[in-house]
Amino acid sequence: MAELLKYDNVEISFGGRPVVHDVSVSLRPGEILGLVGESGSGKSTLIKAAMGLLGSNGLVTRGDIWFEGKNIPDLPERELRKIRGVKIGMIFQDAGASLCPIRTIGEQIHESMSAHMEISKEEAKERALELFDKLNFKDAGRIWDSYPFELSGGMNQRAGIAIAMLMNPAVLLADEPTSALDVAVQKQVVMEMRQLRDMFGTAIIIVTHDIGVVSAMADRVLVLNHGDVMEYGDAEQVLNAPQNDYTKKLLSAVPRLRRS
């Protein structure tokens, strides 16, 4: 199967100091890749590089990140905007914090979609409510009309994931999407992300320090420690028969969510 997103010997530096070293990993259509490691291991940095979101101090100093035949680090900002949010979507640890508190969810959905296509508010609402219904959101119309502060943290996170999917991106990058949630909502979010993959064929990279989330979702797993690859392979092999001592330590430390 063709590779959709490919990191080829990637090194990422901040202020001239390398923090991610020689990472090669690929993502196939419809695949879920888990990026695992402790805080500071370089997981979030790796996916931000694919969005061109390393900031003024960050730089891909070696290697390539290929998407649809284009090397992302070489693209000007104008070209990146055509990819970011449309072809590669992203959700963050706290989606609620990225939502504007004084505008309704519906207004923000319409604004997000209008930035990339001509669409009326009525059309945006129709598409959003259809997706909310597919994800079994209760009272989808109320969510559309609500301000973020009127919804729970878990509901804001679920809405943030839905917003990222409304442009039907080929790749969804999820940066610690469950870490701020309680266990019940965490499991719900995991199930919904798997459902999105099944419905749309979306490839997903999920960044987490939680082996439990990865064991419930991932097809393949990349384990990072201080920017170095510790282990990379099929999820079943990495999680059930790890070769690296660091991976073994992570597996022994964290309870797993069961696949349902």
Summary of the structure (lengths in Angstrom):
residues: 260
radius of gyration: 18.1
end to end distance: 26.6
largest distance: 54.2
contacts: 862
relative contact order: 0.17
helix: 42%
strand: 26%
